[in-house]
Amino acid sequence: MKHRCFWVTDSKLYQEYHDNEWGEPVFDDKTLFEFLLLETFQAGLSWITILNKRENFRKAFDNFDYQKISKYPENKYKALLQDSGIIRNKLKIRSAILNAQLFIEVQKEFGSFSKFIWSYVDEKPIVNQFHKREDVPATTPLSDRISKDLKKRGFKFVGSTVVYAFMQAIGMVNDHTTDCFKYPRE
């Protein structure tokens, strides 16, 4: 049996996410936006709640197409508020639309969102050596810095904890614990 990080439950969905996505470096802007949207909706909730609704989010938010999301009219916003398959939080839905617009602005400035976000780590993931749950931080000085930058640009629901979870999800930091089969052994 594979030994996984402490946070992985018996849920097949959680195990697949852990084994195939979490901590894997993502450089594709579309996927980066997907994780950014999902992480902002996760604020204050458990990640398994979001994972269980991920396909509903995919349908509701046009396959995470930030170009389309950035142009959502008021009637689409109202329709999202009625969609029981997603988290129906007014502020989070509004922020998804705003963040899509700002995501495009960052792309214009840097050539891609990927170039912007990965420049914080010189395009190389930070591999941490955490042994147990207590070792893994909720925030770091780097997530504080990125959060501050995103907020300055107008992004919403991007506090340091959300940003650190985003960094973990997209593989900017590899926080698989040293006893996990996914921990890099070189």
Order of alpha helices (4+ residues) and beta strands (2+ residues): alpha-alpha-alpha-alpha-alpha-alpha-alpha-beta-alpha-alpha-beta
